[in-house]
């Protein structure tokens, strides 16, 4: 650039620093193309901010293909001024899939690990949730548009269980599902900092971590209204 416009590289660098310019940085975005985007955003934010009376609000999703990873060399423990260190390469020792239902009010989770994540496993998880939540409450479930959640078998299950109500997030809008925040906690605080020599060991670690979480759960509070979300999107897109 300095050659093209005839100034020194130092001047270019000084101008970039002064105005906070970072032309080498590339950002990413993905705007939902869901034709019902507005309605779905208002529906879900309404449930978060003004949950129905005598009802339970659950956020359900799957974290698929979680790998049981074992580092090729032992971890180097944390020392003063030196973080814990691990090798960049690893061994794969199998995978598992995790279903989770987050209670928005309490922060507690219901979990189950499976070898696959088909509709049959999803329905089995719904049956588990049904057994663990109070029978007298209506259950509002927030989940994404994954095909497994919309099969004929799942629709038949909903007909047989009329107290369960599904609310789908807009396409490409999994950020609206608060269980994703719990998955992030699981990933950063356990999966990224542990090793597992087998799929069985991985499942045991996930179950232990979830049990400890439920002993002192942290609810994730939704604060933005639908109108605030729309305003932020308009500002981001320069409209």
N, C-alpha and C positions, 0 to 999 in steps of 0.2 A: 504494500500500500504506500509506503514512504516513497518508493521509486515512482509510482504512478502519479502521485500528486506533488512530488518534488519537495518534500520536507524530510527531516531526519527521523530515524526510528525512535529516538528519545522524545521528540515532539509528539509523535503518534501515541507513544506510551503515556505521556503526561496528559494528553487530551482524554484518552480512554479512562485513566484513573480519576480525572477531575469530574467527568460526567457519569462515572460508574458504568462505562460501556464494556461489554464482554462479547464481542462478535464471534468468539470461538465457542461460546456456550450455546447448545441446542436444547430447546425445551420441547416437551411433548404434550399433546392434549387429545382428547377423544370426546366429542360432543355426541350425546345420545341422539339417535335417529328415530327413537320410539315415537309413533304418532300420538300416543297417550302420555307423553312425558309430563306435561303440566299436571294432568289429573293424578298421576301416580305420585309425583313429588308432593302435591298437596295432601294426598291420602296418607302417605307415610309420615310426613312431618306432623300432620294432625294427630296421628296415633302416638308419636313420640311425645309431643308437647301436651296433648290432652287425651291421655289414655282412657278408653271406655271404662265405665263403672262395672264392678263385679266381673272383671276380665283380667286375663293374664296376657302380656305382650311378650312374645318370644321371637328372637332373631335366629333363623336356622340357615346353615350352609354346610358345605363339605370342603375340607382341605384335602385334596387328592394327592396321591403319589408322594407321600412323605418318605424320604429316604433314610434308611438306617445307615449312617456313615461312620466309618472308623478311620481315623487318621493313620497314615503309614508309619508315623513315629509318635512316641508319647508326648503329651502336652508338656510345655515348659511352664512351671507355675509362676504366678505373679510375684514380683519382687518390688522393693521400693523404687519408684520411678520407672518401672518396667512392667508393661501389661502382660497378662497371660498370653502365651504364643502357641500357635499350632501350625502344622505343615499345611501348605496350600493344596497338596494332593491327598486323596482319600480312597478308601475301599468302600464299595457299595455292598450292603448285606441285606438287601430286600427292601420292600416298601410296604406302607399301609395307608389306608384312607380313614380320615377322621370326620365323623358327623358331630356337630355341636349345636345345641340350642341354648341361647343366652337369654336369661330372664332380665328384661330391661330394667325392671324396678329394683331387683336385689343384686344383680351382677352375677348370680350363680349360673353354672352351666350344667347341662346334661350332655354326656358324650358317649360315643361308641365308635370303636375302630372296626373296620371291615377289610376284607381282601379286595372287594370290588365296590363300585359305587353306582349300581344300577337302580332301577325303580324298585326292585324287590328289596334291596338293602335300605332304600329311603323309606319305604312303607314300614319295614321292621323297626326303623328308628322312630317313626311317628307313633307306632304302637308302644314303644318304650316311653316316649314322652307322655303319651296318654295315661300310662300307668303311674307316672311320677308326679303329674300336676294334679292339683285339687279337682275333684270330680264336679264340684258345684260351679266352677268358673268357666266362662266362655274363654276361648283361646284364640288370640289374633297372632298369626304367624307372618313375619316378614321374611321373604326369601327372593332369590333371583330367578331369572328366566331360563335356567338350565332345563334342557328337555326332559330330564329325569323327573322334574317336579310337575310335569304337565301330561303325563301319560294317562291312558284310559284307566289303568289300575289305580292310579292316585286319585283320579276324579271319583271313581267308585268308592274309594276309602273315605273321601270327604262326604259323600252322600250318606254313608253309614255312620259318620261322626259329625253331625251337623253343628256341634259346638266349636269346631275348628274352622277358622276363616283365614284364607290365604290372601296376602297383600304382596303383589310382585313389584320389585324395584324396576325402574325403567331400564331398558337395554343399555349396557355399558355404564351402569351406575351402581356397581356393587359397593361403592363408598357410602351408600345410604344404609347399608346393612351393618348394624353395630357389632355383630358377631365377628366381622372382619377385624375390629379392634382387638378382640380377644385372641384371634389367630395371630395377630401381630405380636402380642405379648408372649404367647407361646413360642413363637419363632425366635424372637430376639433374646428372650430370657432363659430358654431351655434348649431348643433345637440347635441354635447356632453355637452354643457353648458346651455341647455334650457330644460324646461318641457312643456308638451302639454297635455291638458285634453281631447282632442278629435282629430280625424283625420282631421276635418275641421280646427282646430287651427294649426295643424302641417303644412297643405298645405299653409295656410296664412303666416306662418313664413318663409317657404321656398321661397314663391313668393316675400315676402318683402326683404329677404336677397339677392335674385338674382337681384332684382331691384336696390338695393343699390350697389351691385357689379358692375352693368352695368353703374352706374353713374361715377365710377372711376375704370375701369377694369385694371387688371394686366396681360399682356400676359405672357405665360410660354414659354421660349425660349429653343428650342432643340439645343444642341451644338455638339453632338457626330456624327461622320460619321459612316457608316456601317463598315468600316475596323477597326475603333477604338472599336466598339462593339464586333466584332469577336476576336480582340486581347485581350480584357478584359475577354471574355468568356474562351479563351484558357488558359490565366494565371490563372483564377479562378479554372479551372478543372485540372491544373497542367500539361498541354500539352505544 
